[in-house]
Amino acid sequence: MDGRLLALKLNKQFPGWDWIAEVAEKAGETRDKVEWHLQEDMDPPANIERAAQELLRSSLPEDVFQ
């Protein structure tokens, strides 16, 4: 799945929440690197994709969004 599609899915699932920071932390990468890869029409590195997919599968508590 390319970076833009991942970003759209994450933004839809976690509106108003800084999910980029969570992906960066899970992937062990900088925010800048994650943002760059999620703006491209190419597959992100495996660690970033894995972190994003893990977040998409999660059900975070509602208080995270407040």
C-alpha positions in Angstrom: 0.0 0.0 0.0 1.5 3.4 -1.0 2.2 6.1 1.6 -0.7 8.4 0.5 -3.3 5.6 0.9 -1.9 4.7 4.3 -2.1 8.4 5.4 -5.7 8.7 4.1 -6.7 5.6 6.1 -5.0 6.7 9.2 -6.5 10.2 9.0 -9.9 8.8 8.5 -9.6 6.4 11.5 -7.9 8.9 13.8 -9.2 12.4 12.9 -7.8 15.2 15.1 -5.2 13.0 16.6 -1.4 13.1 16.0 -1.2 9.6 14.6 2.0 10.6 12.7 3.9 10.8 16.1 2.6 7.4 17.0 3.7 5.8 13.7 7.1 7.5 14.0 7.6 6.2 17.5 6.5 2.6 16.6 8.7 2.7 13.5 11.7 4.1 15.3 12.0 6.9 12.8 11.8 10.7 12.8 8.5 12.5 12.2 10.0 14.1 9.1 10.9 10.8 7.6 7.4 9.3 8.3 5.7 12.4 6.9 7.8 12.3 3.7 7.0 8.6 3.1 3.3 9.1 3.7 3.2 11.8 1.0 4.6 9.6 -1.7 2.9 7.4 -4.3 5.3 4.5 -3.4 5.4 1.9 -0.7 7.0 3.2 2.5 9.9 1.3 4.1 8.8 -1.9 5.9 9.1 -0.5 9.4 6.9 2.5 8.7 4.3 0.4 6.9 4.3 -2.1 9.7 3.8 0.6 12.3 1.0 2.2 10.3 -0.8 -1.1 9.8 -0.4 -1.9 13.5 -2.0 1.4 14.4 -4.8 0.8 11.9 -5.6 -2.5 13.5 -5.6 -1.0 17.0 -8.6 0.3 18.9 -7.2 3.1 20.9 -9.2 4.4 23.9 -11.4 7.4 23.3 -9.6 9.5 25.8 -6.5 9.5 23.5 -8.5 11.8 21.2 -9.3 14.5 23.8 
